[in-house]
Amino acid sequence: MHSAPTLIDTPTAPARKRKGLVIGTVAGVLVLAVAGGAGYAYHEHNKPSQASAADCRMAQDLVDQSRKISTGPVPEAEKWAKESGDKRRTEMKDGYLGYNIGTYQGWAVETAKQNAGRSAEVPTKQDVKDLQSEVRGHCSDSGVTVTLPRFGS
């Protein structure tokens, strides 16, 4: 008698499945690692320039001075803005941070003008909040937190 041929699973079938699963897993991990690295590189490339702690301390000092001169006589505010601006441009290494602080200094002079009864455009609360966010972005790695209060508050 002849018996009917039987289908026998070979031991290689489960091994092939296992091998495919391992290769798929390794490929998935590799794709995730590349995507993570690319995301990190993109973040680092697009974050603001990073100022030194000395630049950030200088920025806070200029902000504090700006608050004081914003309430004073306009000629003194203008003189201070010129002198402190010259110092900022020569001593502050991070020009982007310097530009933002220069904006705040200009607002201090405009506030002094408005306080003196002159027509002047002063920043809104949101303007100051947005600028503070920019400044803090430049100082995020320095260990210095720069605070820009709104003028007149």
C-alpha positions in Angstrom: 0.0 0.0 0.0 1.0 3.4 -0.8 0.5 6.0 1.8 -0.5 9.5 0.8 2.4 12.0 0.9 2.3 14.2 4.0 3.1 17.8 4.3 5.8 18.2 6.8 6.8 21.6 8.2 10.5 22.0 7.9 12.4 23.5 10.8 13.5 26.4 8.5 10.0 28.0 8.3 9.9 29.3 11.9 13.5 30.3 11.6 12.7 32.4 8.5 9.9 34.1 10.3 12.1 34.9 13.2 14.9 36.2 11.0 12.4 38.4 9.2 11.1 39.8 12.5 14.7 40.5 13.7 15.6 42.3 10.4 12.3 44.3 10.6 12.9 45.3 14.2 16.5 46.3 13.5 15.4 48.4 10.4 12.7 50.1 12.6 15.1 51.0 15.3 17.6 52.3 12.7 14.8 54.5 11.1 13.8 55.9 14.5 17.5 56.7 15.4 18.0 58.5 12.1 14.7 60.4 12.5 15.7 61.3 16.1 19.1 62.5 15.1 17.7 64.6 12.2 15.1 66.1 14.6 17.8 67.1 17.1 20.0 68.5 14.3 17.1 70.6 13.0 16.3 71.9 16.5 19.9 72.8 17.2 20.2 74.5 13.8 17.1 76.6 14.2 17.4 77.6 17.9 18.6 81.2 18.5 22.3 81.9 18.9 23.5 81.1 22.4 24.9 84.1 24.3 27.5 83.7 27.0 26.6 84.2 30.7 28.5 87.5 30.6 26.4 88.7 27.7 23.2 87.7 29.4 24.2 89.4 32.7 25.1 92.5 30.7 21.7 92.3 29.1 19.9 92.1 32.4 21.9 95.1 33.7 20.9 97.1 30.6 17.3 96.1 31.1 17.5 97.3 34.8 19.0 100.6 33.7 16.4 101.0 31.0 13.6 100.7 33.5 15.2 103.6 35.5 15.7 105.9 32.6 12.2 105.4 31.2 10.9 107.5 34.0 13.5 110.3 33.8 14.0 113.4 31.7 14.2 112.8 28.0 17.7 114.3 27.4 19.2 112.1 30.1 17.4 109.0 28.6 18.7 109.9 25.1 22.3 110.4 26.4 22.1 107.1 28.3 20.8 105.3 25.3 23.7 106.4 23.1 26.3 105.7 25.7 24.9 102.3 26.8 24.3 101.4 23.1 27.9 102.1 22.2 29.0 99.9 25.2 26.6 97.1 24.3 27.8 97.1 20.6 31.5 96.9 21.6 31.3 94.6 24.6 28.4 92.2 23.9 29.6 89.3 21.8 26.2 88.0 20.7 24.8 90.6 18.2 21.4 89.0 18.1 20.9 89.3 21.8 22.4 92.9 21.6 19.8 93.8 18.9 16.9 92.6 21.1 18.3 94.5 24.1 18.8 97.6 21.9 15.1 97.4 21.1 14.2 97.4 24.8 16.5 100.3 25.3 14.8 102.2 22.5 11.4 101.5 24.1 12.8 103.0 27.4 13.5 106.3 25.6 10.1 106.3 23.9 8.5 105.7 27.3 10.4 108.6 28.8 9.2 110.8 25.9 5.6 109.7 26.4 6.0 110.4 30.2 7.1 113.9 29.3 4.0 114.5 27.3 5.5 113.9 23.9 3.9 111.7 21.3 5.7 108.4 21.3 4.9 104.9 20.5 5.5 102.6 23.5 5.4 98.8 23.5 2.4 96.8 24.5 2.5 94.2 27.2 2.5 91.6 24.4 5.5 93.3 22.7 7.5 93.1 25.9 6.5 89.5 26.5 7.5 88.5 22.9 10.8 90.3 23.2 11.5 88.6 26.6 10.9 85.3 24.9 13.4 86.1 22.2 16.0 87.2 24.8 15.5 84.2 26.9 16.0 82.0 23.8 19.4 83.5 23.4 20.3 83.0 27.0 18.8 79.5 27.5 22.2 77.8 27.7 23.9 80.5 29.8 22.3 79.8 33.2 21.1 83.4 33.3 17.4 84.2 33.1 16.8 87.7 31.8 13.5 89.4 32.8 12.1 92.3 30.8 9.4 94.0 32.8 6.8 96.2 31.0 7.5 99.9 31.4 5.2 101.7 33.9 4.3 98.5 35.7 
